[in-house]
Amino acid sequence: MRPRPHFGDKDIANVIASLRAAVLAILCALPAQAADITVFAAASLGDALTDLAEAWQAETGHSVTLVLAGSSTLARQIEAGAPADIYLSANVDWMDWLAARGRLNEVSRIDVASNTLVLVAHDGAAASEVLLSPKTDIAALLGTDGRLAVALPEAVPAGLYARAGLETLGLWDDVSDRLAPTDNVRAALALVALGEAPLGVVYATDALAEPRVHVVATFPEGSHPAIAYPAALVAESAEPDVASDFLQWLLSAAAQSSLRKHGFGPPTAEPK
């Protein structure tokens, strides 16, 4: 009869340590589980964020689902409980509105980009590189029946900026009854691109992305509040760690370079 091997306490401890090391090695060799985060972002960021989401996925394996609309619409959806990990607004006020309702992780809030505002036309003959001024006759450029395409000036950031700029320049009263209001700035851009409105007010990045519109004039600096793009984690994010990584990655040299290619300027404020 073969005698049974005897294991002392030290032998057992060595076996357990070896097993732990083996399990740890296996776990370390396994790929990290990919996550999908949902970003609610201003429509004007659509093209740029599509490129950024693809780059992020290639770099990390994590994917990004984009929900693009007017900042006001998105803020109300998040307030109503829509599942989102990040809110990226084209307007500071709507970010503040959500923060005041406890729907954001305020510590995570940063600015990721800036923009400028332009008057665009469908007719290429109207193209110029001048600054919009009190002498610009927008009514004449609209013609007899033409309307000015603009995002909702009571709620949507691009529309709020447009109204502020036109009021500063003394042009609002000339066009306030000749507006073609839209739910977001990309919809206003589409009206001009399709020739359904002769003129529109959009972001410079929108004009750059659409070859069927032409810049007539640029709103001068100081005529409206600075156009900033603040971003923050949603308080009830299902993937806060991955979402936080993506948020910080938007400030990286690679991400900022991509944003510049789409016409965006650098953040207007230092990260908080």
MIDOSE-1310 file (N, C-alpha, C; in nm, 2 decimals, decimal comma, always signed):
residues 272
mrpr	+0,09/-0,12/+0,00/+0,00/+0,00/+0,00/+0,09/+0,12/+0,00; +0,06/+0,21/-0,10/+0,14/+0,33/-0,11/+0,11/+0,43/-0,01; +0,20/+0,48/+0,06/+0,17/+0,58/+0,17/+0,12/+0,71/+0,11; +0,03/+0,78/+0,17/-0,02/+0,91/+0,13/+0,08/+1,01/+0,16
phfg	+0,10/+1,11/+0,06/+0,19/+1,22/+0,09/+0,14/+1,31/+0,20; +0,23/+1,36/+0,28/+0,19/+1,44/+0,39/+0,23/+1,59/+0,35; +0,13/+1,68/+0,37/+0,14/+1,82/+0,34/+0,14/+1,89/+0,47; +0,25/+1,96/+0,49/+0,25/+2,05/+0,61/+0,19/+2,18/+0,58
dkdi	+0,17/+2,26/+0,69/+0,11/+2,40/+0,67/+0,19/+2,48/+0,57; +0,32/+2,47/+0,57/+0,40/+2,55/+0,48/+0,38/+2,51/+0,34; +0,36/+2,38/+0,32/+0,33/+2,33/+0,18/+0,20/+2,38/+0,13; +0,10/+2,38/+0,22/-0,03/+2,42/+0,18/-0,03/+2,57/+0,15
anvi	+0,04/+2,65/+0,23/+0,05/+2,79/+0,20/+0,12/+2,82/+0,07; +0,22/+2,74/+0,04/+0,29/+2,76/-0,09/+0,20/+2,73/-0,21; +0,12/+2,62/-0,19/+0,02/+2,59/-0,30/-0,08/+2,70/-0,32; -0,14/+2,75/-0,21/-0,24/+2,86/-0,22/-0,18/+2,98/-0,28
aslr	-0,05/+3,01/-0,24/+0,01/+3,13/-0,30/+0,03/+3,11/-0,45; +0,07/+2,99/-0,49/+0,09/+2,96/-0,63/-0,04/+2,97/-0,71; -0,15/+2,92/-0,65/-0,28/+2,93/-0,72/-0,32/+3,07/-0,73; -0,30/+3,15/-0,63/-0,34/+3,29/-0,64/-0,26/+3,36/-0,75
aavl	-0,13/+3,34/-0,76/-0,05/+3,40/-0,86/-0,10/+3,36/-1,00; -0,13/+3,23/-1,01/-0,18/+3,18/-1,14/-0,31/+3,25/-1,18; -0,41/+3,26/-1,09/-0,53/+3,32/-1,12/-0,51/+3,47/-1,15; -0,42/+3,54/-1,08/-0,40/+3,68/-1,11/-0,34/+3,70/-1,25
ailc	-0,25/+3,60/-1,28/-0,19/+3,61/-1,42/-0,29/+3,59/-1,52; -0,38/+3,50/-1,50/-0,49/+3,48/-1,60/-0,58/+3,60/-1,61; -0,62/+3,66/-1,50/-0,70/+3,78/-1,50/-0,63/+3,89/-1,57; -0,50/+3,91/-1,54/-0,43/+4,02/-1,61/-0,42/+4,00/-1,76
alpa	-0,42/+3,88/-1,80/-0,41/+3,85/-1,94/-0,54/+3,87/-2,02; -0,65/+3,87/-1,94/-0,78/+3,89/-2,01/-0,80/+4,03/-2,05; -0,86/+4,06/-2,16/-0,88/+4,20/-2,20/-0,99/+4,26/-2,11; -0,97/+4,39/-2,09/-1,06/+4,47/-2,01/-1,20/+4,47/-2,08
qaad	-1,30/+4,46/-2,00/-1,44/+4,46/-2,06/-1,47/+4,60/-2,12; -1,51/+4,60/-2,25/-1,54/+4,72/-2,32/-1,67/+4,78/-2,26; -1,68/+4,91/-2,26/-1,80/+4,97/-2,21/-1,85/+5,06/-2,32; -1,98/+5,09/-2,32/-2,04/+5,19/-2,41/-2,10/+5,30/-2,33
itvf	-2,05/+5,42/-2,36/-2,10/+5,54/-2,29/-2,19/+5,62/-2,38; -2,29/+5,69/-2,33/-2,38/+5,77/-2,41/-2,35/+5,92/-2,38; -2,33/+5,99/-2,49/-2,30/+6,13/-2,48/-2,41/+6,21/-2,54; -2,48/+6,30/-2,46/-2,58/+6,39/-2,51/-2,51/+6,52/-2,54
aaas	-2,50/+6,55/-2,67/-2,42/+6,67/-2,71/-2,49/+6,76/-2,81; -2,45/+6,89/-2,80/-2,51/+6,99/-2,89/-2,49/+6,95/-3,04; -2,60/+6,97/-3,12/-2,60/+6,93/-3,26/-2,48/+6,99/-3,33; -2,43/+7,11/-3,30/-2,32/+7,17/-3,37/-2,19/+7,09/-3,35
lgda	-2,18/+7,00/-3,26/-2,06/+6,92/-3,24/-2,07/+6,78/-3,31; -2,18/+6,76/-3,39/-2,20/+6,63/-3,45/-2,09/+6,57/-3,53; -2,04/+6,64/-3,62/-1,93/+6,59/-3,71/-1,80/+6,57/-3,63; -1,77/+6,67/-3,55/-1,64/+6,65/-3,47/-1,65/+6,54/-3,37
ltdl	-1,76/+6,52/-3,30/-1,77/+6,41/-3,21/-1,78/+6,28/-3,27; -1,83/+6,27/-3,39/-1,83/+6,14/-3,46/-1,69/+6,09/-3,49; -1,60/+6,19/-3,53/-1,46/+6,15/-3,55/-1,39/+6,12/-3,42; -1,42/+6,20/-3,31/-1,36/+6,17/-3,19/-1,40/+6,04/-3,13
aeaw	-1,53/+6,01/-3,14/-1,58/+5,88/-3,09/-1,51/+5,76/-3,16; -1,49/+5,77/-3,29/-1,42/+5,66/-3,36/-1,27/+5,65/-3,31; -1,21/+5,77/-3,29/-1,07/+5,76/-3,24/-1,06/+5,71/-3,10; -1,15/+5,74/-3,02/-1,16/+5,69/-2,88/-1,18/+5,54/-2,88
qaet	-1,27/+5,49/-2,96/-1,29/+5,35/-2,96/-1,17/+5,27/-3,01; -1,10/+5,33/-3,12/-0,98/+5,26/-3,17/-0,87/+5,26/-3,06; -0,87/+5,36/-2,98/-0,76/+5,37/-2,88/-0,79/+5,29/-2,75; -0,91/+5,28/-2,71/-0,95/+5,22/-2,58/-1,03/+5,10/-2,59
ghsv	-1,10/+5,08/-2,70/-1,19/+4,96/-2,71/-1,33/+5,00/-2,66; -1,35/+5,11/-2,59/-1,48/+5,16/-2,55/-1,55/+5,23/-2,66; -1,68/+5,22/-2,66/-1,76/+5,29/-2,77/-1,84/+5,40/-2,71; -1,87/+5,49/-2,80/-1,95/+5,61/-2,76/-2,08/+5,62/-2,85
tlvl	-2,19/+5,62/-2,78/-2,32/+5,65/-2,85/-2,35/+5,80/-2,84; -2,37/+5,86/-2,95/-2,40/+6,00/-2,96/-2,54/+6,03/-2,97; -2,60/+6,12/-2,89/-2,73/+6,17/-2,90/-2,72/+6,32/-2,93; -2,75/+6,36/-3,05/-2,73/+6,50/-3,09/-2,86/+6,58/-3,11
agss	-2,87/+6,69/-3,05/-2,99/+6,78/-3,05/-2,95/+6,91/-3,00; -3,05/+7,00/-2,99/-3,03/+7,13/-2,92/-3,00/+7,11/-2,78; -2,91/+7,19/-2,72/-2,87/+7,18/-2,58/-2,99/+7,19/-2,49; -3,09/+7,27/-2,52/-3,20/+7,28/-2,43/-3,29/+7,16/-2,43
tlar	-3,30/+7,10/-2,55/-3,38/+6,97/-2,56/-3,31/+6,86/-2,48; -3,18/+6,85/-2,50/-3,11/+6,75/-2,43/-3,11/+6,77/-2,27; -3,09/+6,89/-2,23/-3,10/+6,92/-2,09/-3,23/+6,88/-2,03; -3,34/+6,91/-2,10/-3,47/+6,87/-2,05/-3,49/+6,72/-2,04
qiea	-3,43/+6,65/-2,14/-3,44/+6,50/-2,15/-3,37/+6,44/-2,03; -3,25/+6,49/-2,00/-3,17/+6,44/-1,88/-3,25/+6,47/-1,75; -3,30/+6,59/-1,74/-3,38/+6,62/-1,62/-3,50/+6,53/-1,61; -3,55/+6,48/-1,72/-3,67/+6,39/-1,72/-3,62/+6,24/-1,69
gapa	-3,49/+6,22/-1,69/-3,44/+6,08/-1,65/-3,39/+6,01/-1,77; -3,37/+6,07/-1,89/-3,31/+6,00/-2,00/-3,17/+5,95/-1,96; -3,13/+5,83/-2,00/-3,00/+5,77/-1,96/-2,89/+5,83/-2,04; -2,80/+5,90/-1,97/-2,68/+5,96/-2,04/-2,57/+5,96/-1,94
diyl	-2,45/+5,95/-2,00/-2,33/+5,95/-1,91/-2,26/+6,09/-1,91; -2,27/+6,16/-2,02/-2,21/+6,29/-2,04/-2,31/+6,39/-2,10; -2,31/+6,51/-2,05/-2,38/+6,62/-2,12/-2,28/+6,72/-2,17; -2,29/+6,75/-2,30/-2,20/+6,84/-2,36/-2,28/+6,95/-2,43
sanv	-2,28/+7,07/-2,37/-2,37/+7,18/-2,41/-2,30/+7,28/-2,50; -2,38/+7,36/-2,57/-2,32/+7,47/-2,65/-2,36/+7,60/-2,57; -2,40/+7,58/-2,45/-2,44/+7,70/-2,37/-2,42/+7,68/-2,22; -2,36/+7,77/-2,16/-2,33/+7,77/-2,01/-2,46/+7,76/-1,93
dwmd	-2,56/+7,84/-1,98/-2,68/+7,85/-1,90/-2,76/+7,72/-1,88; -2,76/+7,64/-1,99/-2,83/+7,51/-1,98/-2,75/+7,41/-1,89; -2,62/+7,42/-1,89/-2,54/+7,34/-1,80/-2,57/+7,38/-1,66; -2,57/+7,51/-1,63/-2,61/+7,56/-1,50/-2,75/+7,51/-1,46
wlaa	-2,84/+7,51/-1,55/-2,98/+7,47/-1,53/-2,98/+7,33/-1,48; -2,91/+7,24/-1,54/-2,91/+7,10/-1,50/-2,83/+7,08/-1,37; -2,72/+7,16/-1,35/-2,65/+7,15/-1,23/-2,73/+7,19/-1,11; -2,81/+7,30/-1,13/-2,90/+7,35/-1,02/-3,00/+7,24/-0,98
rgrl	-3,03/+7,15/-1,06/-3,13/+7,04/-1,03/-3,06/+6,92/-0,99; -2,93/+6,92/-0,96/-2,86/+6,81/-0,91/-2,84/+6,69/-1,00; -2,85/+6,72/-1,13/-2,84/+6,62/-1,23/-2,70/+6,60/-1,29; -2,60/+6,68/-1,24/-2,46/+6,67/-1,29/-2,36/+6,65/-1,18
nevs	-2,25/+6,59/-1,21/-2,14/+6,58/-1,12/-2,06/+6,71/-1,15; -2,08/+6,81/-1,07/-2,02/+6,94/-1,09/-1,87/+6,95/-1,09; -1,81/+6,86/-1,01/-1,67/+6,85/-1,00/-1,60/+6,82/-1,13; -1,68/+6,74/-1,21/-1,62/+6,69/-1,34/-1,63/+6,80/-1,45
ridv	-1,70/+6,91/-1,43/-1,73/+7,01/-1,53/-1,60/+7,07/-1,59; -1,60/+7,07/-1,72/-1,49/+7,14/-1,80/-1,54/+7,20/-1,92; -1,46/+7,30/-1,98/-1,49/+7,35/-2,11/-1,40/+7,27/-2,21; -1,46/+7,23/-2,32/-1,38/+7,15/-2,42/-1,35/+7,22/-2,55
asnt	-1,43/+7,33/-2,58/-1,41/+7,40/-2,71/-1,48/+7,53/-2,71; -1,45/+7,61/-2,81/-1,52/+7,74/-2,83/-1,56/+7,75/-2,98; -1,63/+7,86/-3,01/-1,68/+7,87/-3,15/-1,71/+8,02/-3,18; -1,74/+8,05/-3,30/-1,78/+8,19/-3,34/-1,91/+8,18/-3,42
lvlv	-1,98/+8,29/-3,44/-2,11/+8,30/-3,50/-2,09/+8,37/-3,64; -2,16/+8,32/-3,74/-2,16/+8,38/-3,87/-2,30/+8,39/-3,94; -2,31/+8,48/-4,03/-2,42/+8,50/-4,11/-2,39/+8,43/-4,24; -2,47/+8,33/-4,29/-2,44/+8,26/-4,41/-2,56/+8,27/-4,51
ahdg	-2,52/+8,25/-4,64/-2,62/+8,26/-4,75/-2,61/+8,14/-4,83; -2,72/+8,12/-4,91/-2,72/+8,01/-5,00/-2,65/+8,05/-5,13; -2,66/+8,18/-5,16/-2,61/+8,23/-5,29/-2,46/+8,26/-5,27; -2,38/+8,19/-5,35/-2,23/+8,21/-5,34/-2,19/+8,35/-5,37
aaas	-2,27/+8,43/-5,44/-2,23/+8,57/-5,48/-2,23/+8,66/-5,36; -2,29/+8,61/-5,25/-2,30/+8,70/-5,13/-2,18/+8,67/-5,04; -2,09/+8,58/-5,07/-1,98/+8,55/-4,98/-1,89/+8,66/-4,96; -1,84/+8,68/-4,84/-1,74/+8,78/-4,81/-1,67/+8,75/-4,68
evll	-1,57/+8,83/-4,64/-1,50/+8,80/-4,51/-1,51/+8,92/-4,42; -1,62/+8,99/-4,43/-1,64/+9,12/-4,35/-1,70/+9,08/-4,21; -1,69/+9,18/-4,12/-1,75/+9,16/-3,99/-1,89/+9,22/-4,01; -1,99/+9,15/-3,94/-2,12/+9,21/-3,94/-2,12/+9,34/-3,86
spkt	-2,20/+9,44/-3,91/-2,20/+9,57/-3,85/-2,34/+9,63/-3,85; -2,36/+9,74/-3,77/-2,49/+9,80/-3,78/-2,53/+9,85/-3,92; -2,44/+9,86/-4,01/-2,47/+9,90/-4,14/-2,51/+9,79/-4,24; -2,49/+9,66/-4,19/-2,53/+9,55/-4,27/-2,68/+9,55/-4,29
diaa	-2,73/+9,55/-4,42/-2,87/+9,55/-4,45/-2,92/+9,41/-4,47; -2,95/+9,34/-4,36/-2,99/+9,20/-4,37/-3,13/+9,20/-4,44; -3,22/+9,29/-4,41/-3,35/+9,29/-4,47/-3,34/+9,30/-4,62; -3,25/+9,37/-4,68/-3,23/+9,38/-4,82/-3,17/+9,25/-4,88
llgt	-3,08/+9,19/-4,80/-3,03/+9,06/-4,84/-3,13/+8,95/-4,84; -3,23/+8,96/-4,76/-3,34/+8,86/-4,75/-3,43/+8,87/-4,87; -3,44/+8,99/-4,93/-3,53/+9,01/-5,04/-3,67/+9,03/-4,99; -3,77/+9,02/-5,08/-3,91/+9,05/-5,04/-3,97/+8,95/-4,95
dgrl	-3,95/+8,82/-4,98/-4,02/+8,72/-4,90/-3,92/+8,63/-4,82; -3,79/+8,65/-4,83/-3,70/+8,56/-4,77/-3,70/+8,57/-4,61; -3,67/+8,46/-4,55/-3,66/+8,46/-4,40/-3,52/+8,42/-4,36; -3,49/+8,46/-4,24/-3,36/+8,43/-4,17/-3,37/+8,30/-4,09
aval	-3,30/+8,20/-4,13/-3,30/+8,07/-4,06/-3,22/+8,09/-3,93; -3,27/+8,05/-3,82/-3,20/+8,07/-3,70/-3,26/+7,97/-3,60; -3,17/+7,91/-3,51/-3,22/+7,82/-3,40/-3,31/+7,90/-3,31; -3,40/+7,84/-3,24/-3,50/+7,91/-3,16/-3,43/+8,01/-3,07
peav	-3,46/+8,14/-3,09/-3,39/+8,24/-3,02/-3,43/+8,26/-2,87; -3,53/+8,18/-2,83/-3,58/+8,19/-2,69/-3,51/+8,08/-2,61; -3,46/+7,98/-2,67/-3,41/+7,86/-2,59/-3,28/+7,80/-2,64; -3,26/+7,78/-2,77/-3,15/+7,71/-2,82/-3,03/+7,80/-2,82
pagl	-2,91/+7,75/-2,78/-2,79/+7,84/-2,77/-2,76/+7,92/-2,89; -2,75/+7,85/-3,01/-2,72/+7,93/-3,13/-2,82/+8,04/-3,15; -2,94/+8,02/-3,12/-3,04/+8,12/-3,14/-3,03/+8,23/-3,04; -2,99/+8,19/-2,91/-2,97/+8,29/-2,81/-2,85/+8,38/-2,84
yara	-2,75/+8,32/-2,89/-2,63/+8,40/-2,93/-2,66/+8,49/-3,05; -2,74/+8,44/-3,15/-2,78/+8,52/-3,26/-2,86/+8,64/-3,22; -2,96/+8,62/-3,14/-3,04/+8,73/-3,10/-2,96/+8,84/-3,02; -2,87/+8,79/-2,93/-2,78/+8,88/-2,85/-2,70/+8,96/-2,95
glet	-2,64/+8,90/-3,05/-2,55/+8,97/-3,14/-2,62/+9,07/-3,23; -2,74/+9,03/-3,28/-2,82/+9,11/-3,36/-2,87/+9,23/-3,28; -2,91/+9,21/-3,16/-2,95/+9,32/-3,07/-2,84/+9,42/-3,04; -2,72/+9,37/-3,01/-2,60/+9,45/-2,99/-2,57/+9,54/-3,11
lglw	-2,59/+9,49/-3,23/-2,56/+9,56/-3,35/-2,68/+9,64/-3,40; -2,79/+9,64/-3,33/-2,91/+9,72/-3,37/-2,98/+9,66/-3,49; -2,96/+9,53/-3,52/-3,02/+9,47/-3,63/-3,14/+9,38/-3,60; -3,17/+9,36/-3,48/-3,27/+9,26/-3,44/-3,41/+9,31/-3,49
ddvs	-3,44/+9,43/-3,47/-3,58/+9,48/-3,50/-3,60/+9,47/-3,65; -3,50/+9,47/-3,73/-3,51/+9,46/-3,88/-3,55/+9,32/-3,92; -3,52/+9,22/-3,84/-3,54/+9,08/-3,88/-3,63/+9,00/-3,79; -3,67/+9,05/-3,67/-3,74/+8,97/-3,57/-3,87/+8,91/-3,62
drla	-3,93/+8,98/-3,72/-4,06/+8,93/-3,78/-4,04/+8,86/-3,91; -3,91/+8,82/-3,94/-3,88/+8,76/-4,06/-3,79/+8,63/-4,04; -3,82/+8,57/-3,93/-3,74/+8,45/-3,89/-3,80/+8,32/-3,94; -3,71/+8,22/-3,96/-3,75/+8,09/-3,98/-3,69/+8,00/-3,87
ptdn	-3,75/+8,00/-3,75/-3,69/+7,93/-3,63/-3,69/+7,78/-3,65; -3,58/+7,72/-3,59/-3,57/+7,58/-3,60/-3,53/+7,52/-3,46; -3,54/+7,39/-3,45/-3,51/+7,33/-3,32/-3,37/+7,33/-3,28; -3,28/+7,33/-3,38/-3,14/+7,33/-3,35/-3,06/+7,40/-3,47
vraa	-2,94/+7,43/-3,45/-2,86/+7,50/-3,54/-2,84/+7,43/-3,67; -2,83/+7,29/-3,66/-2,81/+7,22/-3,79/-2,93/+7,22/-3,88; -3,05/+7,23/-3,81/-3,17/+7,25/-3,89/-3,17/+7,38/-3,96; -3,12/+7,49/-3,90/-3,11/+7,62/-3,96/-3,02/+7,61/-4,07
lalv	-2,91/+7,55/-4,05/-2,81/+7,53/-4,16/-2,87/+7,46/-4,28; -2,95/+7,36/-4,26/-3,01/+7,28/-4,37/-3,10/+7,37/-4,45; -3,18/+7,46/-4,38/-3,27/+7,54/-4,46/-3,19/+7,63/-4,56; -3,08/+7,68/-4,52/-3,00/+7,76/-4,61/-2,93/+7,68/-4,71
alge	-2,88/+7,56/-4,68/-2,81/+7,47/-4,77/-2,90/+7,43/-4,88; -3,03/+7,41/-4,85/-3,13/+7,36/-4,94/-3,19/+7,48/-5,02; -3,16/+7,60/-4,98/-3,21/+7,72/-5,05/-3,35/+7,75/-5,01; -3,40/+7,69/-4,90/-3,53/+7,72/-4,85/-3,54/+7,85/-4,77
aplg	-3,42/+7,90/-4,73/-3,40/+8,03/-4,66/-3,28/+8,09/-4,73; -3,28/+8,22/-4,77/-3,17/+8,28/-4,83/-3,05/+8,31/-4,74; -3,08/+8,33/-4,61/-2,98/+8,36/-4,51/-3,01/+8,28/-4,38; -2,90/+8,26/-4,30/-2,91/+8,20/-4,17/-2,80/+8,24/-4,08
vvya	-2,82/+8,22/-3,95/-2,72/+8,25/-3,85/-2,68/+8,11/-3,79; -2,55/+8,08/-3,81/-2,51/+7,95/-3,76/-2,37/+7,96/-3,70; -2,31/+7,86/-3,65/-2,18/+7,86/-3,60/-2,08/+7,85/-3,72; -1,96/+7,91/-3,70/-1,86/+7,90/-3,81/-1,83/+7,76/-3,84
tdal	-1,83/+7,67/-3,74/-1,80/+7,53/-3,77/-1,91/+7,46/-3,86; -2,03/+7,51/-3,85/-2,14/+7,46/-3,93/-2,12/+7,50/-4,08; -2,08/+7,63/-4,09/-2,05/+7,68/-4,23/-1,94/+7,61/-4,29; -1,84/+7,57/-4,21/-1,72/+7,50/-4,26/-1,76/+7,36/-4,31
aepr	-1,86/+7,30/-4,24/-1,90/+7,16/-4,27/-1,99/+7,15/-4,39; -2,05/+7,26/-4,43/-2,16/+7,25/-4,54/-2,11/+7,33/-4,66; -2,07/+7,27/-4,77/-2,03/+7,34/-4,89/-2,13/+7,42/-4,96; -2,26/+7,39/-4,93/-2,37/+7,46/-5,00/-2,41/+7,60/-4,94
vhvv	-2,33/+7,64/-4,83/-2,36/+7,77/-4,77/-2,23/+7,85/-4,78; -2,24/+7,98/-4,78/-2,13/+8,07/-4,79/-2,14/+8,18/-4,68; -2,03/+8,21/-4,62/-2,02/+8,31/-4,51/-2,04/+8,45/-4,57; -2,13/+8,52/-4,52/-2,16/+8,66/-4,56/-2,08/+8,75/-4,47
atfp	-2,09/+8,73/-4,34/-2,02/+8,81/-4,24/-2,01/+8,73/-4,11; -1,91/+8,77/-4,03/-1,88/+8,71/-3,90/-1,92/+8,81/-3,79; -1,99/+8,76/-3,69/-2,03/+8,85/-3,58/-1,90/+8,89/-3,51; -1,89/+9,02/-3,48/-1,77/+9,07/-3,41/-1,76/+9,02/-3,27
egsh	-1,64/+9,00/-3,22/-1,62/+8,96/-3,08/-1,68/+9,06/-2,99; -1,74/+9,01/-2,89/-1,81/+9,10/-2,79/-1,95/+9,14/-2,82; -2,00/+9,10/-2,94/-2,14/+9,13/-2,98/-2,23/+9,03/-2,91; -2,18/+8,92/-2,86/-2,27/+8,82/-2,79/-2,18/+8,75/-2,69
paia	-2,24/+8,68/-2,60/-2,16/+8,61/-2,50/-2,06/+8,51/-2,57; -1,95/+8,49/-2,51/-1,85/+8,39/-2,56/-1,92/+8,25/-2,58; -1,89/+8,19/-2,69/-1,96/+8,06/-2,72/-1,87/+7,95/-2,67; -1,90/+7,90/-2,56/-1,83/+7,79/-2,49/-1,90/+7,66/-2,49
ypaa	-1,83/+7,55/-2,49/-1,89/+7,42/-2,49/-1,85/+7,35/-2,36; -1,93/+7,37/-2,25/-1,90/+7,30/-2,13/-1,95/+7,15/-2,13; -1,88/+7,07/-2,06/-1,92/+6,93/-2,05/-1,91/+6,88/-1,91; -1,99/+6,78/-1,87/-1,99/+6,73/-1,73/-2,05/+6,59/-1,73
lvae	-2,01/+6,51/-1,63/-2,07/+6,38/-1,61/-2,21/+6,40/-1,56; -2,30/+6,31/-1,61/-2,44/+6,31/-1,56/-2,43/+6,24/-1,42; -2,50/+6,29/-1,32/-2,49/+6,23/-1,19/-2,53/+6,08/-1,18; -2,62/+6,04/-1,26/-2,66/+5,90/-1,26/-2,60/+5,82/-1,37
saep	-2,48/+5,85/-1,41/-2,41/+5,78/-1,52/-2,39/+5,63/-1,48; -2,42/+5,54/-1,58/-2,40/+5,40/-1,55/-2,25/+5,36/-1,57; -2,17/+5,44/-1,63/-2,03/+5,42/-1,65/-1,94/+5,54/-1,61; -1,95/+5,58/-1,49/-1,88/+5,71/-1,45/-1,73/+5,71/-1,47
dvas	-1,66/+5,59/-1,45/-1,52/+5,59/-1,47/-1,48/+5,60/-1,61; -1,54/+5,53/-1,70/-1,51/+5,53/-1,84/-1,55/+5,67/-1,90; -1,67/+5,72/-1,86/-1,71/+5,85/-1,90/-1,62/+5,96/-1,86; -1,57/+5,95/-1,74/-1,47/+6,05/-1,69/-1,34/+6,05/-1,77
dflq	-1,30/+5,92/-1,81/-1,18/+5,91/-1,89/-1,20/+5,98/-2,03; -1,32/+5,96/-2,09/-1,35/+6,02/-2,22/-1,35/+6,17/-2,20; -1,41/+6,22/-2,10/-1,42/+6,36/-2,08/-1,28/+6,43/-2,07; -1,19/+6,37/-1,99/-1,06/+6,42/-1,98/-0,98/+6,41/-2,11
wlls	-1,01/+6,30/-2,19/-0,94/+6,28/-2,32/-0,98/+6,38/-2,42; -1,10/+6,45/-2,40/-1,14/+6,55/-2,49/-1,04/+6,67/-2,48; -0,97/+6,68/-2,37/-0,87/+6,79/-2,36/-0,73/+6,75/-2,40; -0,71/+6,63/-2,45/-0,58/+6,59/-2,49/-0,54/+6,66/-2,62
aaaq	-0,41/+6,65/-2,65/-0,36/+6,72/-2,77/-0,43/+6,66/-2,90; -0,44/+6,53/-2,90/-0,50/+6,46/-3,02/-0,65/+6,51/-3,04; -0,73/+6,51/-2,93/-0,87/+6,55/-2,94/-0,88/+6,69/-2,98; -0,80/+6,78/-2,92/-0,81/+6,92/-2,95/-0,76/+6,95/-3,09
sslr	-0,67/+6,87/-3,14/-0,63/+6,89/-3,28/-0,74/+6,85/-3,37; -0,81/+6,75/-3,34/-0,93/+6,71/-3,42/-1,04/+6,81/-3,42; -1,06/+6,87/-3,30/-1,16/+6,98/-3,29/-1,12/+7,10/-3,38; -0,99/+7,13/-3,38/-0,95/+7,24/-3,46/-0,97/+7,22/-3,61
khgf	-0,95/+7,09/-3,65/-0,98/+7,06/-3,79/-1,12/+7,09/-3,83; -1,21/+7,08/-3,73/-1,35/+7,10/-3,76/-1,39/+7,25/-3,74; -1,29/+7,33/-3,71/-1,31/+7,48/-3,69/-1,34/+7,53/-3,55; -1,33/+7,44/-3,45/-1,35/+7,48/-3,32/-1,23/+7,55/-3,26
gppt	-1,25/+7,64/-3,17/-1,14/+7,70/-3,10/-1,11/+7,63/-2,97; -1,00/+7,67/-2,90/-0,97/+7,61/-2,77/-1,07/+7,64/-2,67; -1,07/+7,57/-2,56/-1,16/+7,60/-2,44/-1,14/+7,74/-2,40; -1,26/+7,80/-2,36/-1,25/+7,94/-2,32/-1,22/+7,95/-2,17
aepk	-1,22/+7,84/-2,10/-1,18/+7,85/-1,95/-1,10/+7,73/-1,92; -1,02/+7,75/-1,81/-0,94/+7,64/-1,76/-1,03/+7,53/-1,69; -0,99/+7,40/-1,70/-1,07/+7,30/-1,63/-1,09/+7,33/-1,48; -1,21/+7,31/-1,43/-1,24/+7,34/-1,29/-1,19/+7,22/-1,20
